[in-house]
Amino acid sequence: MSELEFDHLNVWFGENEDRVDAVKNAGFTVPSGASFGLVGESGSGKSTILRALVGLVPTWSGTMKVAGVPMGKKRPRGFYKDVQMVFQDPYASLHPRHSVDQVLSETLKLHGFDDIEDRIKQLLADVGLGPAFRFRYPHQLSGGQRQRVAIARALAPEPSVLLLDEPTSALDVSVQAEVLNLLADLREKQHLTYLMVSHNLAVVAHMCERVAVMQNGEIVEVMSVHEMRAMNPAHPYTKHLLESSMGYKPNA
């Protein structure tokens, strides 16, 4: 069964002569429990698809479905319990004056949970943070710890889908692998479906089974990670992207 379906998706900003088409006729599916990557250069429309799905961009046409349910201009009741997003910058996504306890307890209350105390302890344990972190504020945490809190907040409603918008690009290289391994473990343990945006092909190869390559708002190719690792693309832009990821090669 497909957890996420996109068909003939168009997303734009502005109207008439000021209109900018950010996503053009995009279509792909993500099976339940799978991890699917969106890759491409900055401005290719990757993050716009995630933002359109969660309702942050209201100007779109086409079809978006979650667990077979079509999305309209308003999200159905329960959508934000089933679908959660982890943003790129943990420094911006957490309120600077809210402790970790406040961040998690407010999210749990918003979604109607009662056993707040036990759930906060479990969420912190799930993301590898001990009870000592519960009453700390964002400025008292490292970048990796902040992103773990952001992941815990996303897990609080017990979603089935996590949208990951460059979840490690703002972190030091030394902690990127730790956060990616955490996400991989959580997906397996909690049977989550991931839709991940990244410009880093190594990250996508580590996290995903299939990848859609985007250029100028269009999906030019959908391929398996196995095909990507084998450097076996069908589209010239994908070939260019793969070769660029291998580093600089001087001309013979």
N, C-alpha and C positions, 0 to 999 in steps of 0.2 A: 504493500500500500504506500502511496505517495503522501508524505507528511506536508510537503510544500509543492505547489504547482504554480508556474508562471507561464502565461500564454499571450503572445502579442502585446506584451507590456510596453507602454509608452509613458514616459515621465518628462514633464517639461516645466520650465520656470518662465514667468512673464506671459504676456499676451500680444497678439498681433505682430507688429514689426519688432517688438522687444522679446519675442518668444525665443527661448533657447531649449532645444530638444536634448535632454540629458541622457535619456534611455530610449532606444528605438527598436520596437518590435522584438523584445527579448522573450525568450521562452526556454524553460528547463524545468526539471522535476528533481525533487530530493526525496528518496525513499525514507520511510520511518527508520530511525536509528542510524542513518548514514551521516557522513560529514562531506559537505560539498563546498568547493572553493570558488570564489570569484577573483580573478587576477587581471592585471592590466596596469597601464601607466596612470598616474594621477590625472583626474578629470575624465576618466573613461566611463564613469557611471556606476561603478561598483557599489559604493556606499549609498548612492541614490536609490538603488533597488531595496536595500534594507530599510531605508528611511520611508520609502513609499509603503512598504509592507506594514510598518508600525504606525502609519498615519501622520508622520512628520512632514510629508509632502502631499498635499491634497490634490494636486493637479496631475492626474494620471488617467489612462484608459487601458483597456485590455482586461485580462483575468488574473487574479491572484487568489489562490485557495490555500487554506490551512486545514489539514486533515479532511479534505474534501469539501469544506465549507467556503463558499465564495465570499470574498471581502467586498463590501460596498464602500461608500464614502465615509460611513461610520463603522467602527469595528464592533462586532457582536459582543454581547455580554460574556465575560470570561476570557476574551482574547488575550488580555494582558496578564492573565494567570498562566495561560498556555505558552505564550511567546514573550520572551524577555531578551533584552539587548545589552551587550557589554561594549562600552564605547572605547575609543582609542586612548584617550587621555585620562588616567586615573586621578590626575591632579585637578581636572576640571569637573569630573563627574561626581565627586563627593563634596557635600556641603562643608566648608571649612570650620563651621561652628557646631557641627553635629558630631558627637562621638560615634564610634562604631556601634555601640549599643543603640543609640537613637536611630541610626541609619537602618539597622536591621529590624528593630522593634516597630518603627513606623511602617515599614514595608509589610511586615507580618500582620499588623492591625488593619492596614488598608485592604488586605486580602481576606480578612475575616478569621484569622487564626486566633485561638485562645491560649494555648500552651506556649506563650512567648518565651518564657525563661528557658525551657528545655530546647526549644527550637533554635534559639540564638546559640546556645552551647554546641548544638549539633552542626549548625551552619559553619561556625568557626572551626570546628574539628574537620569538617568536610574540605575546607580550603587550606588546611594546614596551619591555622593560627590558634594558639592556645588561649585559655581564658584570660591571660594577662593583657591581651589586646582589646578586650571588650570595652573598656572605658577610655581608650586612647582616642585622640583626635587626629585628623588626617596629617597635620604638620608633624606629628610624632611618629609617623610611619614612613618607611621607604617606599619607593615607587612600586616595587613588587608586592609589598604588603598592601598598599592601597588598591592595587588591581585585584588582589585576593579578596579584599572586602567588597569591591564592586562585583566580583563573581558571586560571592556569598549573597549579596543583595539580589542578584538576578535569579539565584536558586531558591530564594525564600518562598515564592508563590508555588513552588513545585511545578515548573514549566515542563513541557515536552520538547520545546524548541528554544535553542539559544542562537541569537544572531550576534556574531563576533566581528566587530568592525576594527580591524587592525589591532587586536587585543594586546600585542606585545611591542608594537613599533615605538612606543614612547618610553620603553624600559631599557635599562642597560643590558648589553649583550649577555652579561654574566647571569642575569636572572630571567632572560627570555625563555630559555629551555625549561626552567623550573615551572614557569606558568603554563607553557605549552603541555608539559607532561601532566600537570594537574588537570588541565582541561581534557586531555585524552583519558585520564583515569576516571574523571567524573562522567564523561560520556558513556563509558563502559558500565560503570556501577549504577548509574541512574537512567540508563537507556534513553539518552538524549539524542536529539537530531540537531546537527550544527549546519549553519550557513555562514561561512567565514569569508570575509574580505581581507585581502592582503596583496601588497605589491612584491612580497618576498616569496619566491617560488619554493625555496627550501622549507619555509614554514608550511606552505600548502601541501607540499609533498609529504611532510611529517604528519599532518593532521587529517588530510582528506583522501577520499577514494576517487572522486571525479572533480573536474575543474572546468569552468567556463572562462574562456579568454575574451576580454572585452577591449574594444578599440573604438574611440569616438562614439560611445553610447551603444554600440552594437556588439552582440555576441558573435564573434567570428568563428569560434570553434568550441566544441565540448569534447573533452578527451579524458581518458582515465589517467591516474597518476602513473600507472605502469607505462603508458605511452609517453607521458611527459619525461619520465626518467630515461626512457630509451631514446630520447631526442627524435621522436618520430611524429612530428606535427604534420597536419594537412594544409595549414594556412601559412602564408609567408610571414604574417605578423607574429604568429606564435613562434615560428622559427627564429625570428629576430629577438623576441622576448627571451627565449630559452638560451640563445647564444649570448645575449647581453648578461644574463644571470651567471654565466660561466666566467665572467671577468674579461679584462682587456686582452685581446690577442693581436700582437703586432703583425703587420703584413709581411709576408715572406719576401 
